[in-house]
Amino acid sequence: MRYEASNHIKRIVLDTEFTTLQQDAQLISLALVADSGEKFYAVFDDFDEKALSPFVEKNVLPYLNIQNDNTLTGNTQQIRSAITDWLDTLEQQDSKFEFWADVPHYDWVLFCELFGGSLNLPKNIHFMCLDIATLLMANGIDHQTERIKLIDQAEIKDKYQIHNALSDAEIGMTLLKKLLKYP
């Protein structure tokens, strides 16, 4: 049986950057890219800088504002509210949001924690996030391949920067559309 989303499903790719790969990780930035092209990007100003891993200090912090066209900078409460407002602008009558992320283990837990856990997510968001890496494997593609190598050069945004949540979410949406074969 082939999976096909209904017309009332809006797919959104989530990507985050966070302080460390440990249980007490904190969000640094968060991006959402909708299949219809809308984007949300925020940088948190209330994470503990002492909790940063050396990798994050070197490979994430310098690139937080590389795509600063509409970057929201604020604390967790402000960003949570802005996400809810952004989702409200995307909502159509009876629509549901289908979230995807590339290896979403930390991204999804941290996203859910913004709202007090998965049972408190905004309306129309399912508690489950779908995984682009698993979709790659199911399509016979090595899930360890650098994502930028899986798309055409013409599809890469001018300001692409690995470890920037917005850049990575855009790449994720491009891959998702290719893998699910929809415009």
Helices and strands as residue ranges (DSSP letters): E 9-18, E 27-34, E 39-44, G 49-51, H 54-59, G 61-63, E 72-74, H 76-90, E 96-101, H 105-114, G 118-120, E 130-131, H 132-138, G 147-150, G 153-155, H 165-180
